[in-house]
Amino acid sequence: MFERRPSKAELRSRMKAEVEAFLNKGGQIQQVKMGESGLIDGRYPLGRAYVERPASSDRTPVPELLAAIDSRRKSAKPTGTQRAKGRRSLSQKTVYDDFGEPLRKIWIEE
């Protein structure tokens, strides 16, 4: 159901393979001095900034399923254990030991 995330070791080996493939195709790695930036006057040059976005996927319509869920919600009756809407009343109570010393404070629903 869910795809496992790759481990750091797997990511490293994948990146190493991609770099090697780039170099084998004749690509070159440009060394940049420390502190040097690709920005010109604090901005990226036009046409050089590129963000790769994943392709959008088609969604499967499921109106029958949504209708069934909505009908169950409407027909559900509140049980005796469910509280009425609104804030519940909580108070703090101190628990004492056998010698009358306070041990801890607990919250009690009223």
N, CA, C and O atoms as a DFTB+ gen file, in Angstrom:
440 C
 N C O
     1  1       0.831      -1.179       0.000
     2  2       0.000       0.000       0.000
     3  2       0.880       1.249       0.000
     4  3       0.742       2.098      -0.881
     5  1       1.784       1.373       0.978
     6  2       2.689       2.511       1.018
     7  2       4.072       2.071       0.577
     8  3       4.521       0.967       0.883
     9  1       4.730       2.950      -0.142
    10  2       6.064       2.646      -0.607
    11  2       7.065       3.026       0.474
    12  3       6.974       4.098       1.073
    13  1       8.017       2.140       0.716
    14  2       9.032       2.372       1.735
    15  2       9.985       3.461       1.272
    16  3      10.382       3.496       0.108
    17  1      10.354       4.358       2.197
    18  2      11.328       5.390       1.871
    19  2      12.702       4.757       1.723
    20  3      13.044       3.825       2.452
    21  1      13.498       5.267       0.772
    22  2      14.844       4.708       0.627
    23  2      15.723       5.138       1.802
    24  3      15.556       6.228       2.349
    25  1      16.645       4.281       2.176
    26  2      17.562       4.604       3.271
    27  2      18.605       5.598       2.769
    28  3      18.716       5.844       1.568
    29  1      19.368       6.164       3.703
    30  2      20.406       7.118       3.317
    31  2      21.468       6.447       2.453
    32  3      21.979       7.051       1.509
    33  1      21.795       5.218       2.773
    34  2      22.786       4.486       1.978
    35  2      22.284       4.283       0.550
    36  3      23.051       4.419      -0.403
    37  1      20.996       3.957       0.402
    38  2      20.426       3.776      -0.928
    39  2      20.427       5.087      -1.710
    40  3      20.709       5.099      -2.908
    41  1      20.108       6.194      -1.026
    42  2      20.126       7.496      -1.681
    43  2      21.541       7.858      -2.129
    44  3      21.739       8.353      -3.239
    45  1      22.523       7.608      -1.258
    46  2      23.915       7.901      -1.613
    47  2      24.353       7.113      -2.838
    48  3      24.960       7.669      -3.753
    49  1      24.045       5.811      -2.856
    50  2      24.478       4.981      -3.983
    51  2      23.759       5.405      -5.265
    52  3      24.355       5.390      -6.342
    53  1      22.479       5.784      -5.157
    54  2      21.732       6.242      -6.330
    55  2      22.342       7.542      -6.873
    56  3      22.502       7.700      -8.083
    57  1      22.682       8.475      -5.962
    58  2      23.282       9.739      -6.390
    59  2      24.654       9.511      -7.006
    60  3      25.011      10.152      -7.995
    61  1      25.422       8.597      -6.420
    62  2      26.745       8.299      -6.967
    63  2      26.617       7.734      -8.383
    64  3      27.387       8.101      -9.271
    65  1      25.645       6.841      -8.595
    66  2      25.430       6.261      -9.920
    67  2      25.009       7.335     -10.923
    68  3      25.442       7.311     -12.075
    69  1      24.158       8.285     -10.484
    70  2      23.730       9.362     -11.378
    71  2      24.910      10.256     -11.762
    72  3      25.029      10.661     -12.918
    73  1      25.785      10.566     -10.794
    74  2      26.952      11.400     -11.083
    75  2      27.884      10.678     -12.056
    76  3      28.385      11.284     -13.004
    77  1      28.114       9.396     -11.823
    78  2      28.975       8.625     -12.724
    79  2      28.396       8.568     -14.134
    80  3      29.138       8.672     -15.110
    81  1      27.078       8.404     -14.251
    82  2      26.430       8.377     -15.566
    83  2      26.585       9.731     -16.252
    84  3      26.812       9.786     -17.460
    85  1      26.465      10.821     -15.499
    86  2      26.635      12.163     -16.042
    87  2      28.052      12.356     -16.564
    88  3      28.257      12.892     -17.654
    89  1      29.032      11.910     -15.768
    90  2      30.429      12.055     -16.190
    91  2      30.749      11.177     -17.392
    92  3      31.514      11.587     -18.265
    93  1      30.178       9.974     -17.454
    94  2      30.412       9.069     -18.582
    95  2      29.837       9.606     -19.891
    96  3      30.338       9.281     -20.967
    97  1      28.776      10.434     -19.803
    98  2      28.192      11.041     -20.999
    99  2      29.003      12.237     -21.469
   100  3      28.676      12.845     -22.488
   101  1      30.058      12.581     -20.738
   102  2      30.882      13.720     -21.131
   103  2      30.606      14.968     -20.323
   104  3      31.151      16.033     -20.612
   105  1      29.771      14.846     -19.320
   106  2      29.475      16.002     -18.471
   107  2      30.672      16.364     -17.602
   108  3      31.525      15.525     -17.313
   109  1      30.718      17.615     -17.197
   110  2      31.816      18.075     -16.355
   111  2      31.244      18.689     -15.082
   112  3      30.166      19.283     -15.089
   113  1      31.986      18.531     -13.995
   114  2      31.598      19.127     -12.717
   115  2      32.409      20.403     -12.552
   116  3      33.638      20.388     -12.617
   117  1      31.709      21.495     -12.342
   118  2      32.368      22.785     -12.188
   119  2      32.621      23.033     -10.703
   120  3      31.696      22.969      -9.894
   121  1      33.844      23.308     -10.356
   122  2      34.200      23.601      -8.967
   123  2      33.894      25.072      -8.683
   124  3      34.229      25.948      -9.480
   125  1      33.263      25.332      -7.554
   126  2      32.893      26.692      -7.161
   127  2      33.603      27.016      -5.863
   128  3      33.660      26.193      -4.949
   129  1      34.147      28.229      -5.789
   130  2      34.848      28.644      -4.577
   131  2      33.869      28.793      -3.431
   132  3      32.700      29.120      -3.632
   133  1      34.359      28.548      -2.228
   134  2      33.529      28.671      -1.042
   135  2      33.057      30.121      -0.885
   136  3      33.849      31.055      -1.000
   137  1      31.772      30.294      -0.625
   138  2      31.203      31.619      -0.444
   139  2      30.698      32.242      -1.733
   140  3      30.029      33.274      -1.697
   141  1      31.007      31.633      -2.876
   142  2      30.552      32.139      -4.159
   143  2      29.082      31.784      -4.339
   144  3      28.618      30.755      -3.848
   145  1      28.361      32.636      -5.040
   146  2      26.936      32.413      -5.208
   147  2      26.565      32.482      -6.676
   148  3      27.247      33.135      -7.466
   149  1      25.487      31.814      -7.040
   150  2      24.977      31.870      -8.401
   151  2      24.033      33.033      -8.596
   152  3      23.521      33.242      -9.696
   153  1      23.795      33.794      -7.538
   154  2      22.880      34.924      -7.620
   155  2      23.583      36.141      -8.206
   156  3      24.772      36.357      -7.974
   157  1      22.843      36.923      -8.958
   158  2      23.340      38.192      -9.480
   159  2      22.482      39.280      -8.854
   160  3      21.277      39.344      -9.094
   161  1      23.102      40.128      -8.056
   162  2      22.396      41.176      -7.295
   163  2      21.285      40.568      -6.440
   164  3      20.201      41.140      -6.320
   165  1      21.560      39.413      -5.851
   166  2      20.595      38.775      -4.960
   167  2      19.477      38.051      -5.667
   168  3      18.543      37.592      -5.011
   169  1      19.534      37.927      -6.987
   170  2      18.471      37.250      -7.739
   171  2      19.083      36.210      -8.673
   172  3      20.239      36.327      -9.080
   173  1      18.297      35.200      -9.003
   174  2      18.736      34.218      -9.991
   175  2      18.617      34.835     -11.374
   176  3      17.667      35.571     -11.640
   177  1      19.558      34.550     -12.255
   178  2      19.428      35.056     -13.623
   179  2      18.223      34.418     -14.298
   180  3      17.930      33.243     -14.076
   181  1      17.532      35.185     -15.113
   182  2      16.328      34.674     -15.778
   183  2      16.674      33.503     -16.684
   184  3      17.682      33.524     -17.390
   185  1      15.837      32.495     -16.654
   186  2      16.022      31.348     -17.531
   187  2      16.941      30.283     -16.966
   188  3      17.045      29.202     -17.546
   189  1      17.617      30.552     -15.846
   190  2      18.548      29.559     -15.314
   191  2      17.964      28.816     -14.117
   192  3      18.379      27.694     -13.826
   193  1      17.015      29.424     -13.427
   194  2      16.423      28.755     -12.270
   195  2      15.443      27.699     -12.771
   196  3      14.593      27.978     -13.617
   197  1      15.569      26.497     -12.247
   198  2      14.720      25.400     -12.700
   199  2      14.317      24.569     -11.496
   200  3      15.160      24.142     -10.707
   201  1      13.035      24.349     -11.367
   202  2      12.519      23.506     -10.302
   203  2      11.798      22.340     -10.947
   204  3      10.883      22.531     -11.747
   205  1      12.210      21.140     -10.600
   206  2      11.585      19.952     -11.174
   207  2      10.368      19.594     -10.344
   208  3      10.465      19.393      -9.133
   209  1       9.236      19.517     -10.994
   210  2       7.999      19.177     -10.300
   211  2       7.499      17.840     -10.829
   212  3       7.563      17.584     -12.031
   213  1       7.005      16.993      -9.943
   214  2       6.492      15.702     -10.418
   215  2       5.232      15.901     -11.258
   216  3       4.470      16.844     -11.046
   217  1       5.032      15.009     -12.199
   218  2       3.850      15.075     -13.053
   219  2       2.607      14.799     -12.220
   220  3       2.618      13.950     -11.329
   221  1       1.537      15.527     -12.521
   222  2       0.302      15.316     -11.774
   223  2      -0.309      13.977     -12.169
   224  3      -0.199      13.543     -13.315
   225  1      -0.939      13.346     -11.224
   226  2      -1.551      12.054     -11.507
   227  2      -3.067      12.216     -11.585
   228  3      -3.641      13.092     -10.938
   229  1      -3.699      11.374     -12.373
   230  2      -5.150      11.422     -12.501
   231  2      -5.785      10.838     -11.252
   232  3      -5.282       9.878     -10.667
   233  1      -6.895      11.433     -10.860
   234  2      -7.615      10.937      -9.689
   235  2      -8.780      10.065     -10.143
   236  3      -9.386      10.295     -11.190
   237  1      -9.069       9.074      -9.335
   238  2     -10.164       8.173      -9.647
   239  2     -11.418       8.659      -8.935
   240  3     -11.418       8.752      -7.707
   241  1     -12.488       8.973      -9.665
   242  2     -13.712       9.433      -9.004
   243  2     -14.378       8.275      -8.248
   244  3     -14.458       7.156      -8.755
   245  1     -14.843       8.555      -7.054
   246  2     -15.495       7.526      -6.239
   247  2     -16.788       8.077      -5.618
   248  3     -16.927       8.069      -4.395
   249  1     -17.731       8.552      -6.438
   250  2     -18.945       9.149      -5.868
   251  2     -19.789       8.153      -5.079
   252  3     -20.420       8.536      -4.094
   253  1     -19.814       6.874      -5.491
   254  2     -20.625       5.891      -4.766
   255  2     -20.091       5.692      -3.352
   256  3     -20.860       5.607      -2.394
   257  1     -18.788       5.620      -3.232
   258  2     -18.179       5.435      -1.921
   259  2     -18.442       6.640      -1.028
   260  3     -18.782       6.477       0.144
   261  1     -18.289       7.843      -1.566
   262  2     -18.535       9.049      -0.785
   263  2     -19.996       9.152      -0.369
   264  3     -20.290       9.574       0.749
   265  1     -20.911       8.773      -1.250
   266  2     -22.332       8.799      -0.916
   267  2     -22.631       7.824       0.221
   268  3     -23.417       8.142       1.114
   269  1     -22.017       6.647       0.198
   270  2     -22.240       5.657       1.254
   271  2     -21.713       6.178       2.590
   272  3     -22.361       5.997       3.621
   273  1     -20.559       6.815       2.582
   274  2     -19.995       7.365       3.824
   275  2     -20.898       8.462       4.366
   276  3     -21.176       8.503       5.564
   277  1     -21.361       9.358       3.483
   278  2     -22.244      10.438       3.926
   279  2     -23.542       9.893       4.502
   280  3     -24.043      10.415       5.498
   281  1     -24.091       8.853       3.891
   282  2     -25.347       8.301       4.399
   283  2     -25.148       7.657       5.770
   284  3     -26.030       7.743       6.625
   285  1     -23.999       7.015       5.989
   286  2     -23.716       6.436       7.309
   287  2     -23.576       7.518       8.365
   288  3     -24.022       7.346       9.499
   289  1     -22.957       8.633       7.997
   290  2     -22.797       9.730       8.955
   291  2     -24.143      10.307       9.351
   292  3     -24.374      10.608      10.522
   293  1     -25.031      10.463       8.381
   294  2     -26.340      11.051       8.665
   295  2     -27.192      10.125       9.506
   296  3     -27.960      10.593      10.346
   297  1     -27.075       8.809       9.300
   298  2     -27.922       7.863      10.016
   299  2     -27.349       7.490      11.383
   300  3     -28.043       6.864      12.185
   301  1     -26.115       7.855      11.663
   302  2     -25.505       7.499      12.951
   303  2     -26.181       8.278      14.065
   304  3     -26.292       9.502      14.005
   305  1     -26.636       7.547      15.094
   306  2     -27.279       8.182      16.243
   307  2     -26.253       8.291      17.356
   308  3     -25.452       7.378      17.555
   309  1     -26.270       9.401      18.085
   310  2     -25.309       9.518      19.190
   311  2     -25.631       8.500      20.282
   312  3     -26.791       8.312      20.646
   313  1     -24.604       7.856      20.792
   314  2     -24.792       6.866      21.853
   315  2     -24.749       7.563      23.206
   316  3     -24.444       8.752      23.293
   317  1     -25.053       6.821      24.248
   318  2     -25.053       7.387      25.589
   319  2     -23.674       7.811      26.058
   320  3     -23.556       8.666      26.935
   321  1     -22.621       7.223      25.482
   322  2     -21.274       7.579      25.913
   323  2     -20.784       8.857      25.274
   324  3     -19.828       9.465      25.755
   325  1     -21.428       9.277      24.190
   326  2     -21.010      10.511      23.544
   327  2     -21.585      11.693      24.314
   328  3     -22.744      11.672      24.727
   329  1     -20.774      12.710      24.499
   330  2     -21.205      13.898      25.225
   331  2     -21.834      14.887      24.258
   332  3     -21.587      14.847      23.053
   333  1     -22.633      15.758      24.799
   334  2     -23.201      16.823      23.995
   335  2     -22.089      17.751      23.539
   336  3     -21.035      17.830      24.170
   337  1     -22.330      18.449      22.442
   338  2     -21.310      19.351      21.932
   339  2     -21.051      20.455      22.943
   340  3     -21.945      20.879      23.675
   341  1     -19.840      20.894      22.964
   342  2     -19.469      21.956      23.890
   343  2     -18.254      21.531      24.686
   344  3     -17.719      20.438      24.500
   345  1     -17.832      22.401      25.564
   346  2     -16.641      22.113      26.349
   347  2     -16.999      21.240      27.535
   348  3     -18.046      21.418      28.158
   349  1     -16.145      20.318      27.835
   350  2     -16.362      19.487      29.014
   351  2     -15.705      20.175      30.203
   352  3     -14.754      20.943      30.055
   353  1     -16.223      19.887      31.356
   354  2     -15.733      20.532      32.563
   355  2     -14.647      19.665      33.193
   356  3     -14.890      18.505      33.524
   357  1     -13.469      20.218      33.357
   358  2     -12.357      19.515      33.972
   359  2     -11.957      20.259      35.237
   360  3     -11.960      21.489      35.280
   361  1     -11.617      19.497      36.254
   362  2     -11.095      20.125      37.465
   363  2      -9.865      19.346      37.912
   364  3      -9.689      18.174      37.580
   365  1      -9.035      20.024      38.662
   366  2      -7.793      19.413      39.109
   367  2      -7.959      18.937      40.552
   368  3      -8.512      19.648      41.390
   369  1      -7.476      17.733      40.827
   370  2      -7.589      17.165      42.162
   371  2      -6.200      16.712      42.598
   372  3      -5.446      16.143      41.810
   373  1      -5.876      16.968      43.846
   374  2      -4.585      16.562      44.395
   375  2      -4.737      15.200      45.053
   376  3      -5.670      14.977      45.824
   377  1      -3.807      14.280      44.744
   378  2      -3.792      12.952      45.342
   379  2      -2.740      12.964      46.448
   380  3      -1.590      13.344      46.224
   381  1      -3.152      12.540      47.651
   382  2      -2.268      12.544      48.805
   383  2      -1.858      11.127      49.183
   384  3      -2.586      10.175      48.902
   385  1      -0.695      10.979      49.818
   386  2      -0.269       9.672      50.299
   387  2      -0.844       9.427      51.685
   388  3      -1.626      10.237      52.182
   389  1      -0.462       8.304      52.325
   390  2      -1.008       7.933      53.619
   391  2      -0.652       8.915      54.731
   392  3      -1.325       8.941      55.761
   393  1       0.385       9.717      54.544
   394  2       0.824      10.651      55.562
   395  2       0.325      12.064      55.302
   396  3       0.702      12.997      56.012
   397  1      -0.523      12.228      54.285
   398  2      -1.083      13.536      53.999
   399  2      -0.219      14.407      53.109
   400  3      -0.525      15.583      52.909
   401  1       0.849      13.853      52.575
   402  2       1.724      14.615      51.689
   403  2       1.180      14.522      50.259
   404  3       0.760      13.446      49.832
   405  1       1.182      15.632      49.516
   406  2       0.687      15.571      48.129
   407  2       1.631      14.770      47.244
   408  3       2.845      14.969      47.269
   409  1       1.052      13.855      46.455
   410  2       1.827      13.033      45.524
   411  2       1.832      13.627      44.117
   412  3       2.887      13.826      43.515
   413  1       0.635      13.904      43.607
   414  2       0.507      14.414      42.247
   415  2      -0.848      15.061      42.102
   416  3      -1.713      14.932      42.969
   417  1      -1.022      15.757      41.000
   418  2      -2.311      16.365      40.681
   419  2      -2.845      15.664      39.447
   420  3      -2.099      15.376      38.511
   421  1      -4.147      15.390      39.452
   422  2      -4.793      14.725      38.328
   423  2      -5.965      15.570      37.869
   424  3      -6.500      16.372      38.635
   425  1      -6.367      15.390      36.613
   426  2      -7.519      16.086      36.073
   427  2      -8.714      15.147      36.114
   428  3      -8.607      13.986      35.718
   429  1      -9.839      15.636      36.583
   430  2     -11.070      14.852      36.684
   431  2     -12.135      15.513      35.834
   432  3     -12.336      16.726      35.901
   433  1     -12.819      14.703      35.033
   434  2     -13.902      15.214      34.197
   435  2     -15.189      15.227      35.007
   436  3     -15.548      14.232      35.636
   437  1     -15.871      16.348      34.987
   438  2     -17.132      16.467      35.751
   439  2     -18.311      16.554      34.842
   440  3     -19.445      16.657      35.310
